[in-house]
Amino acid sequence: MTVALDQDTVVRYEPRGAARELFGCRQSELFIAGPAGTGKSLAALFRLHLTALNNPDARFLIVRKTAVSLGSTTLVTYDKKVAADALARGIVKWFGGSTREAPGYRYSNGSKIDVGGMDKPEKIMSAEYDLVFADEATELTVADWEAIGTRLRNGRLSWQQQVGACNPSAPKHWIKQRCDQGAAKMLVSRHSDNPAYVNSDGTYTDAGAAYFEKLDALTGVRRLRLRDGKWAAAEGLIYAEFDEAVHLVDWFKIPDAWTRWISVDFGYTNPFVMQWWAEDPDGRLFLYREIYHTRRLVEEHAKQAKELMEWPSGQLREPRPRGVICDHDAEDRATLEKHLGMSTTAAHKSVSPGIQAFQARLKLAGDGRPRIYIVRGALVERDPALDEAKKPCSTEEEITGYVWAVKPGGTAPEAPVKEGDHGLDAGRYIVAELDLGGRPRVRWLS
């Protein structure tokens, strides 16, 4: 596709398959879904860019569940692959936001593309739009999606539309159900849609061959979703009780009176995980902050953790945790204690009792609520190496792929598959600390 907007402005883009179909769709609710690496987000961003260039004074929105996740993902694609020439020539300029307006891209013809997250919706939800693009739409709740739809009333286009791009999730995800029920249209993208990875004759480009080698190495439900593009649930799922609609909650201000805990699972090549938990007066646990990163030393993680918990003056930003529950590695524990300035407690690591205790917390109690939650946006930063390898980048992303292993020829589960379980190990430590008693306690003092 070559679009000549004037004698100086030419935009070249080669949409195929679902990406090409996207440009002709006018349904009010539209999703483009498929495996990783099919060019879904790129197509949607080009749709916004070209529409903004051709329609003066129109208004658009790029949104994700959290605002911070946009900067390292979606907006990088926009800056480098979609609007690089327009930005270089001043046709598009970045606006950093103000007390009244959301940050975003301002076009010389008066069009605007606001950017923001549903974790801080005040500015983006006070404006009106013609076209909205939600990247990683599976992160959103149905309430988020419907709230976004109420802002489609700017009236500069003859059609108003909200578009979501996503990899497949569980079969019961609200996006799949909404499309199955006819409330939204789903375009199914395939790897052949992406000219960066697949040539027109079906052969792989050099970049494609390297990328598909990583996808081919995936296993279980992540392979089904990211390699094969299927809305699939894992067989032998350990935490089958986990329900995104129940156990994921939006960010909220945690009262200072709630008890705080930290749990840690050490790693370097594998992810190092540090989780911050808040315990409410009824004993419910909320995972509200998480470091999940590879290739960093323990002292680096400890420094980052201190910066998150303390002001530069050394004064605490939040209540001091009652305990730091750790994996048993003596050297790593000693290093963490030295640089964090807190004592640690060795975790109760019995796997089966810990899993059963975690499962019990996921079940709805007598008041209709579970006893463990994950707060959306808890992840401090995404690890680009894990993203590139298509591995889980947070505890939330581990849960739907955490499965039982079955010995060859057997039918009964033996133990969890030791893959993508680092955050869940840390979560198991804090649950075991609070719910499993009668064990010897080893405590190190700084």
N, C-alpha and C positions, 0 to 999 in steps of 0.2 A: 504494500500500500504506500503510495507516494502522494502526499497532500501538499499542493502549492497554495499557500495562504496569500502570498503576494510575491513579487519578483525576488524578494530577498529571503523569505521564510518558507523553507521546505522541510516537511517532516516525513521521514521514511520509516516504515514499520511493516513487517510481513506477518499479519495474523493468519493463523490456520485453524481449521476445525472449530472448536468451541470459542476460541478467541475471535475468530472472524464472525461467528454468529452473534457474539456479544454486541458488536457494533450495530447490528440491525434490530435488536430486541427493544421493545418499548413497554414491556410489562412493568408494572409499578414495583414489583418485588422480584429480584433476579439473583440467583446464586450461580457461580461458576466453581465447580468442585471437581477434584481429581487428584491423582497421586502427586508426589513432590516433583518439582522440576518441569511442569508442563507450561509454565508461563502465565498462570492465572492472574497473579497480581500485576505483572507487566501489562497484560492486556487491559485490565481495568484502569490502570494509571494512564495508559495512552488514551483510553476513552475519555477520561476527565480532561487531560491536557488538550486534546484536539477540540473537544467541545468548548473548553474555555477560550481557546484561540479564535474560534469561529463565532462566539456569542458574547458580544460586549455586555458588560454589567451583570452577567450571570454569576451565580454564587454556588460553590461546591464545597464538599467536606470529605476529608480523608480521616477515618476514625479507626481506632482499635480499642480493646478493652482498657488498656492502660496507656497513658500518654507517653511514658518513658520508653515503651517498647517500639514506638513509631520511629524514633530517631536512629536506631541501629539497624532497622530492617526496611520498612516500606519507604521511608523518605530517602534512604540511600539509593534505592532502586530508581526513585523519581529523579533525584539529582543527577545520577550518573548515566542512566540508560534512557530516560524519557525526555527530560527537559534540559539536558546539559547545554545544548546550543542556545536555546532561548535564554537560559540563565547567563551564559557567557556574553550574550549580546544585549542584555538588559531588557529584553522583551518581558521576562519574568524576573521578579525580585522577591527575595525573602523578607518577610515582615515578622519581627520578633514578638509581636503581641503588645497589648497595653492593658490598662485596667478595664477598658471597655470592650476590646476586641481580641479574639483568639489569634494566635500566631498562624502563619500560613504563607501562601504564595500570592503575590499581587501582579496581575497582568497589565500591560500598558493600555489595553482596551477597556479597562475597568472591571474585568472579571476577577474573582477571588477564589482561591482554594484554601479554606480553613483546615487546620489540623488539630487533633485533640484526642483525648481518651475519655471513655465513659466512667473512669474513676474520678475525673474532675470535669464534670459536664457543664458547669455553670455558663461558660462563655459560648461553647458550641451549641448548647441547647437553647440559647436565647436568640439565636439567629434563624433565618429562613433560607432554604436551599432549593436548588433545582435538581441536583444529582449528588448522591452520597455514595461513597465507596467505603465499605467496612472490610479491612483486611483481617485475616485469621478470624473469620466470623464465628467459628465454633467457640471462641472464647466468650462471646457475648451471651447474655441471657435473652430469652424471648421478650422479656420486659424492656431490655435495652433496645432490641431491634424495633419493637413497636413504638417506643419513645422517639427513636430516630425518624420513623415514618411520619410522625406528627409535624416535623420541621420541613417537610417537602411541600412548600407553598410559596416559593419565591416568584413563580410565574413568568420568568424570563424565557423559559423554553415552552414549547407546545406540549411537552411531556415531562413528567416528574418521575424520578426513579431512584431506588436504593439498590445497590449492588453489593453482594458479599462474595468474597473469595475464600476458599478453605480446602484443606485436605479432608477426606472422609473421617468421621468419628464413629461412635457407636450407632447401631441401627435405630435406637430409640431417641437419638438426638433430635432436638426440636426442629432443626433445619431440615433433616430428612423427612420428618413427619409433616412439616409445613408444606414441603414440595409434594409429597405423596398425596396430601389432601387437596392439592390444587390451589392453595393460597399463594404460592410462589412458584416460579419456574426455575428448574435446575438445568444448567448446561454442563455436560460431562466432558471434561478435558482429558486429553491423552498425551503421552510423551511425544507422539508424532506431531502435535500442535506446536512444538517448540523448535524453531529453526536453529537455535543455538546448540541444541543437543542432537537433533535428528535431521539429516538431509532429506530433500524432497523424494529421493529414491528409497527412503527407509533405513539407510545406513547411518551409523552413529558418526557424529563429528568427534574430533579428538577430545573436546571438552565433555561431550556426551558419554563417550566410552568410560572416561574416568568417573563421571558422576554416577552412571548406572552400576559401576563396580561397587560403589558404596551402597547403593540401594539393594543390590543383589545380596549383600552381606547381612541385611536385616533379617530378623526372625520373628515368628509369632505374629501378633496382631499389628505390630508396627510395619511388618512387611506387607500384610494384607492391605493396610491403609495407605502407606507411603509409596510402596512399589506397585501394588496391584490396583489401587484406587477403589477399594471396597469399603462400604460401610459395615464394619465387622466388629464383633466382640470376641475377646480371647476365649478359647476353650480352657477349662481348668482354672478360671480366674479365682485368685485367692480372696480378694476383697470384692466379691460380687455384690455386696451390700452398698458399695459406693455409688452414689447418685449425684451427678453434677448439680442437679436442680436443688438438692438437699444439702450436700456437704460443702459446696462452694458458696461463700458469702461475700458480698461486697465489703470494701474497706469501711471501717467505722473507727471512731476514736475510742480506744480501749481505756476504761477507767483506771486511774492510778492504783486503786484499791485492789485490783486483780493481781494475783500472784504471777510472777514471771519465771520462766524456766528456759534453759538453753540445752539442746542436745546436739551431739557432734558425732559424725562418722568420718574418720580420717581417710584421706586419699591424696594422691598426686597424679598418677597416670589415670586412675579412676577418680571420679569427682570427690572432692572434699565437700562435706555438707555440714553446715551449721544452721540450726533452726531455732527461732525464738517462739516460745509458746506462752500464751496468756491463759490462765485458769480462772474461770469465773466463780462466784460464790457457790454455785451448784456443782462445781467440779468439772464443767465442760472445758475442753481444750480448744484453743484457736491458734493455728499456725499463722503468725502474722508477719514474719520476716524470715528470709532464707538466703544463705549464700550456698551456691551450688556451682562449683567451678573446678577445673582441672589445671595442672601445670603451675601451681603456685605453692610456695612454701607455707608451712603452718604459721610462721611469724607474720607473713604477709596477710593471711586471713585474720589473724588476731588483731593486727593494726587496723584493718578495715572494720572489724567488729567493734573495736573501741571507738572509732570515728562515728559509727552508727549509734552508739549508746551514749557518747559523751560529747559535750560542747568543747571547743578548743581550750576553754578555761579549765577543763577537767571535771566540771559539774555534770552530773548525770542528766541526760535528756528524758529518761524514763526510769521507773523503779528498777533497782538492782535485782537481778535474778536470784531466786532462792537457791538454785543449784545449777551446776553445769554437768550434765550427764554425758559421759564420753565412752567411745570405743576404748579398748584396753591397752593400746600401744603405749608402753611406758615412756618412750622417748618423745613421741608426739604430745602426750599429755603434759610432760614436763615443759616442753617448749611452749605449748598453749598457755599453761599457767603463768610462765615467766612473762610472756608478752601481753597476755590479757589481764593479768593482775588479779586473777580469781582462782580459787581452789576448784578442783573437779572431783567427780564421783564416778567410779567405774560402773559401767552399765550392766544391768541384768541381761545377759545375751542369750539365754535359752530361747531358741527360735520358735518352737511349737507353742509354748505357753504365751510368748509375746504376741504371736500372730492371733491366737485366740482372744487375747485381751483387746487387741486392736479391732478385731472383728466385732467384739461385744460393744465397743464404743461406737462403731458405725451404725449399729441397729438403733431404731427409734425407741426411745424410752417411753415411760408411761405418759409423759407430757407431749408425746408426738414429735420430739426432737432427738437427734443423735447426741452423743457426748464428745464428738470430735469434729472439727471443721478446719477447712483451709480458706484463708482470706485471699481473695483475688488480688493479684499484684504483689504478693508476698515476696516474690523473687527479686533480689536486689539488682542483679544484672544477668543477662543471658551470656552463656559461654559460647563464643562464635565457633570454637573447635567442635563442641558437641552439636551445635546447630548444623555445621557442615557435614558431620558424620551421621546426621539424622538420628541422634541418640537423645533420650530424655534430657531435658535441661532443668527439671524441677521435680519435686516430689509429686506434684499434681500430675505431671506427664508420665510418671512411672506407674501409677496405680492401675490403669487399664491394660497394662502389659505384664503385670506381676502374676505369674502362673505357677501351678504345681508341676513338678517334674515327675514323670512316670518311668520306671525302669523298663527296658526292653522286654516285651512279653508280659508286662504287668498291667494291672488295671487300677491299682490304688496309688494315690499320690505319695511320694516318699518325702519330698522336701521342696522348697521353692527353687525355681530355676535361678541360679546365681548370675543374674544379668539385669541391669537397670533396677537395682534395689537399694541404692545407696541412701536416698532420702527416706525410703520406707524403713531401712534399718535404723536410722536416726529417730524416726517417728516411733518405731517399736521400743526404742530405749526409754523414751519419756513415758510412754504408756506403762511399760513394765515397772518403771520407777514408782509410779503413782498407784498402780493397781495390783502388782504382784508383791507379796510380802514374804517374810520368812527366809531371807537370804543373807549371807554374810556381806557386809559393806566394807569396801576398801576406799578410804578417802585420803587424798593427798592435800596437804596444807601448804600454801605458799609461804 
